[in-house]
Amino acid sequence: MVTIYGKDSCPYTQAARDDYERRKIPFAYINVKKNAAELERMLEFSKGRRAVPVIVDTDGKVTIGFGGT
């Protein structure tokens, strides 16, 4: 399953969630503003970058940001 780390106020996080939903790709959304432990986990995937969303694909590929592609 794909995991999307982000925050509710980020338009790019929302765009990523909408896109995955539209394409019917199952994903788990984690709001890092509400969970400090998950924020730390996200920072491990992003190598310390605090940009959201951080999308972790099923195969472990990490994408930072979302441009709608």
Backbone hydrogen bonds, N-H to C=O, Kabsch-Sander energy under -0.5 kcal/mol:
donor,donor_aa,acceptor,acceptor_aa,energy
2,V,26,P,-1.4
3,T,56,V,-2.4
4,I,28,A,-3.2
5,Y,3,T,-0.6
5,Y,54,V,-3.0
6,G,30,I,-2.5
10,C,7,K,-1.8
14,Q,10,C,-2.0
15,A,11,P,-2.3
16,A,12,Y,-2.2
17,R,13,T,-2.4
18,D,14,Q,-2.7
19,D,15,A,-2.4
20,Y,16,A,-2.6
21,E,17,R,-2.2
22,R,18,D,-2.7
23,R,19,D,-2.3
24,K,21,E,-1.3
25,I,20,Y,-2.9
28,A,2,V,-2.5
30,I,4,I,-2.8
31,N,29,Y,-0.5
32,V,6,G,-2.6
32,V,30,I,-0.9
33,K,6,G,-0.5
34,K,31,N,-1.1
39,L,35,N,-1.8
40,E,36,A,-2.1
41,R,37,A,-1.8
42,M,38,E,-2.7
43,L,39,L,-2.4
44,E,40,E,-1.4
45,F,41,R,-1.7
46,S,42,M,-2.5
47,K,44,E,-0.8
48,G,43,L,-2.9
49,R,46,S,-1.3
54,V,5,Y,-2.2
55,I,53,P,-0.5
55,I,63,T,-3.2
56,V,3,T,-2.9
56,V,54,V,-0.5
57,D,55,I,-0.6
57,D,61,K,-2.9
60,G,57,D,-2.1
63,T,55,I,-2.7
65,G,53,P,-3.8
65,G,63,T,-0.6
